[in-house]
Amino acid sequence: MQKIKILFRLRSLEMGGVPRVILDILDNLPKDRFDLTLMLNLYQGELVKEIPKNIKLIVVEKGKEQMSSNRFLQNFQMLFRRLKLEVYTRFPSILYHLKVREKYDIEIASSYAEFDMVLNSPDKKSRKIAWFHTDISYDVHQKNERNQKTASERVEKLRKFDHVIFCAANIRNAIEKYYHITYPSSSVIYNAIRTDEVKERSLATNVDLHNLKKPIFCSVGRLNKRKAYHTLINVHQKLINEGFEHSIIILGDGEEKNNLTQQIKACDVQETFKLLGTKTNPFPYMKNSDYFVFPSKTEAYPLVINEALALEIPIISTNVGGIPEMIDNGIDGILVNDNESEIYEAMKKVFTQPELFEKIRKNTAKSYKKFDSQKIYKQISDVFEQQYNLLNK
């Protein structure tokens, strides 16, 4: 049987949920049915080393890590790279002529960052699929007109694709609710995790957290305003001041690091609130923590929630995006609205209602049954085959 040729477009491989999802799919789809290629605009990011060796790779431009260490020369290289990428954006036929030597049956925009890359492909015959990992309901409620316009534009662009894959039903439902738009050709396919691999990697490295006051709350995410770690610092300070001793560790990096560091100092919690930076293997830190806390204001279907469940860690999370499709409130986690007082009350229950969290901890041992990775890979394969069949009608 002829293999279906699929091109995945992705900007780069910085640590994050979408790149991890795509790498997992590339690694696990049946190679006897699919000929898979990953096309990176930039060969950079912590996850570059995790590109599966059995797939084809197209690199448009070098990453920053591959450039000169001389600051002046690096600035010149960055400028030249930017100019070339602008040319490729304006004239995609040049890009495909120079870099893409094969014809593909299906081209995939791995996130909204790649929408235009795929829609502007000079290959008009290939089927175009968008993977949508964004909770638009957050932007709908913001007063920032620019954010609202951006969200609206993304929703409209989805209409131009032959098929849309949503990572959670709530994401698709939110678009229908706020924009009154439905997509006749669309699917809801959850992001897969391999529970056994998560557990195995959690034992790969020893981490020493004994110098931190217990219990230890852990969170993993990019340091930006939407993750609401500034709210978590306030909650932490309030609990400490009330005599509820504990520590919080955050794994991740981002543009809010300096602001958060200053807030930690202003609240005088440097010894109990730690920013540990990005970890390519966060699982030993998660496993050696007592609770997982996720204060984010907007999410789609965050892998880290499933990973915390796989490690049997009780979770306190905001009830946003696809998270209520992952956590059964009061059963294997606690869901709260994204405001400071509710996060505070939920974390306080760790100290005042320990029996509740012991019940939750026991229930997490069964949570993995909700997420069958093989079933998810089959759903993805079925979508690709259906689109291929439509191409060849």
N, C-alpha and C positions, 0 to 999 in steps of 0.2 A: 504494500500500500504506500502511495506517495505521501511523504511527510508534509505537514502543514508548516509553512515558513512564517515565523512570527518575529516581529521587531519590537522590542520594548525600548521606548525613549525615556531617558532619565537625565536630569541635569547633572547630578553628582552623587557621591556616596558618603556624605556627612552622616554622622550618627543620627538616626531618626526612624520613626515608625514606617514610613513609606518605603525607603530604601531596603529596610530589613524585610518587609513583606515581599517586595519584588525579588530579592535575592533568594528568599525561601521558595517562591514559586518557580523560579528558574532552576533551582536545585532539585525540585521534586516532581515537576510535570514529566510524564512518560516520554522518554527520548526516542522511543520507537514510533511515536505518533507525531512528535513536534520537532522541528528544526528551529532552535531558539537563538536569538541574537540580542545582546544588550548593547545599546548605543548610548554612551555617556558624552554629554557636552563637555564636561570637565573631569579629567581623571584625578579626582581628589576626594579626600574624606577618610574617616577612620575605618570604613567598611570596605575599602578597596581590596584589602587582603582576603575578604570573604567571597569574592566573585567566584562562582563555581567554575572549576577548570574545564568542565565538559560542555561549555557554551561558547559561542562566538562573541567576540568583543570588538566594538567599533569605538574608537576614541576620537572625538572632534578636536579637543585641545588639551594640552598638558595642565596638570594641576599645580597649585602653588608650591606643593612639596617638591616638585620636580624642577623648580626654577632656581636661579642663582641665589646664593646666600648674600651676595653683594646687594645692598639696598637700592642703589642707583640703577644697577642692571636689572634687578627684579622689577622695579617700577616701570622700566622700559618694556620688559617682557609682558607685564600685566596690561599695559596700554596697548601693545601690539595684539595681544590676545583678545582684548575687548573689541578692537577694531575688526578683527577677523570674524568674531562672533556676530557683530552687527551686520557685516556683509552677508554671512550665512543666513541670518534672520530675514534680511530683505530679499535675498535671492537664494531660496532653498534649493533651487535646481543646481546651483554651483556646489552647494554642500553635498547633495546626493551624487553628483557627478564625481566629486573628489573622494568621498568617503564611503558611500553606499554602493557597492558594486553589484548587489543582487536585487532581485525583485522579491517582494514579500506579499504573502496572502493577507496578512493582518498586521496593522501597526497600532501600537498601544501607547496612549498617554498615561503614564503611571500616576500622575497627579495633575492638578490644575496648572502647575508650572510648565507642563509639557503639552497643554492643549493646543497652542498655536503651532508648536513644532510638528505635531501630527496632522492637524487640519490643513496646514500649508504644504504638506508633502506633495512633491511633483507627481508621485504615483497616484493617479486618480482612481485606479481600479481597486487598490487594496481596501479591505474593510477597516474602518477606523473605530477603535474602542477606547472609551474614556473610563478611567478608574477614579472614582470620586471618594475622597477620604476627608471631607470637610463638613463641619457642622455650621451651616449657613444661618441658623437661628440666632447665633450670637451677634453677627453683624447686622441682622435685621433690627435688633433692639438697640443698636448703638446710635448715638446722635451724630457720629462722624459720617458725614455724607460721602466721603471718599470710600470708606469701608463698605457702606451700603451699595454704592455704585459698583465697586469691585465684585461684591457677592452677586449682584444682579447680572453682571456681565458673564460671570462664570456659569451661572444657571442657564443663561441664554445660549452660551457656546455649547453646552451639553446637547442641545437640540441638533447640532450639526453632525454629531457622531452617529454611526450606524448602530451602536449599542453602548449602553452605559452600565457599568458595574458599580453598585453602591456597597460600601463596606458595612452598612447597618440599615435596617428598615427605617429607623427614626430619621436618618439623614434624608432618605427619599420622601418620607412623610412630611418633613419640615418644608421641603421645596413645594410640595403640593399645597400645604397649608398656607404658606406665606406668599407664594407666587402663582398659585393655581395652575401649575404646570405639571403634566404627567409625561412620562417617556414611554411610548408604546413598546419599544425594544429595550428592556432593562432587566437587571437581575440584582438581587441582594445576596452577596457572598461574604461571609465573615472572614476576617484574617486568620490564617492558621497559625498555630504554634505546636511545636513538638514537645510534649510534656516531658518525655524521657530525656531529651537533650537538655532542657532547662534544668532538670534535677541533676543531671550529670555535670553540667558546667558549674552548678552551684557548689560542687565539691572540688573544683579544679584548683582553687587557690585558697589559702588560709588568710583570713582578714582578722585583724585584732581590734575589736571594738570594746575591749574590757575597760578602757579608760573613760568610757562614756557612762553617764548615769542611765540606769535602766528604769523603766522600759525604753526601748529605742524604736522610734518611728522612722521609717525610711520612705523616700519618694524619689522617683526617677523621671526626669523631664528636662526639656530645654529651659534655660533661664530667660523667659520672656514674661511680659506682663500678663498674658492670657493664662499662664500656668498658676498665677496668683500665689507665688511663694511669699510675696510681701504680706499677704493676709495670714499665711501660716506662721510667719515670724511674730505677728501681733498675738495670735492665739497662743503660741508657745510662751511668750512673755507673760501673758495673763495667767496661764496655768501654773507657771513657775512661781509667780508672785502669790498665788493662792496655796502654795505648798505642795503642788503635785509635781514632784521631781520626775524628769524624763529627759531624753535627748532626741534630737531630730537630725538625720543626715540626708542631704540632697545630692543625688548623682546626676550631673549634667552641667552644661556650660551655656553661655549665651550673652546677649547684649545687656541683660539686667544684672550681671554679676557684680559690678561696682556699686550699683545702687543697693543691692541686697546686702553686700558686705558692709556698707555704711549704716544701713538700717540695723543690722545685727549688732554693730558697735554701739549705736545710739540706744538700743534696748538693753545693752550690757548682757548679752547672752552668747558671747563668743565661745564659751566653754561647753555649751549645750546645743548650739545650732551650728552645724558644720556643712559648708559647701565643699564637697569632695571632688568636684570636677567630673568630666566625662570618663566613664569606664567602659571599655569594649566588652568586658564581662561583668555586668552589675550583679549577677545572681548570687555570688558569695556574700555580698553586702546585704542583699535582700533576705537571704536565708538566715543570716545571723542577726537580723532585726526582729523585733517582737510584733510590730504592726506595720502596715503599709498605708500611707495617707496620700490622697490625691486631690488637691484643692482646685483643680483647673476650672476655668470659666467656660471653656469650649473644647470639645473633643469630638472625634468621629468614632473610631473603634480602637482605642489604645491597646496595643499588644501587651504593654506592661501590666495591665489589669489581669489578663489571662495568665501571665507569667507569675504574678503574685499568688494567684489561685493555685497554680501548679506547685508552688513551693509551700502551699498550705499556710499562708499568712493572712490573718484577718485584715480586711480592707475597710477603710473609711474613705468614701469618694463622693464628689459632687455628682448630682444626678443630671448629667448633660450628655448630649449626643447619643451614641450607641451604648453608653455604659449600662443603662438599665436592661439592655439585652444581654449583658454579661454577668451582672450581679443580681441575685435574688435578695432584695432588701430584707434584712433581719435574719436571713438564712445563711448565706456565705459572705456577707458583707453588710455595711451600713451605707445607705445613700442619703445625702443631704442636699439641700439647695445651696447654690454657690454664694453664700454670704457668711461673713465672719462668725456671727453668733451661732449658726447651726453647726459649723465646723467645730467651734469651741465646745458646744454641748455634746457633740458626738465623741470628741476626744476625751472629754471629761468622764464619759461613761466607762472608759477603760479603767479608771480608778474607782468609780462608784458602783459599777455593775460588772464586776469581773466575770460573773457567771454567764452573762450574755456573750462575751467574747470567747469564752471557753467553748460554748455551744457552736459559735461561728467557726472557730478553729477546727473543730471536729467535722463540721459540714464541708469545709473546703476540700477534705480528702476525696469527696465524691464529685467535685466540680468539674474535673477534667472530662467527665463523661459528656458534658454539654458541648464540647468542642472536639469533634472528630476530624482530624486533619486530612485523613484519606478521603472522607466524604467531601471536604472542601476542595481538594485537588480535582476530584471527579467533577464537581460542579463547574469549576473553571474550564476543565477540558471539554465538557459538554458545550459550554458557550462558544469556545473557539471552533469546535467542529460545526456547530450550527451556523456560525458566521461564514466559515469556509464553504459550506454547502450552498449558502445564499450567493456567494461569490461565483460559484460554478453552475448556477442554475441555467 
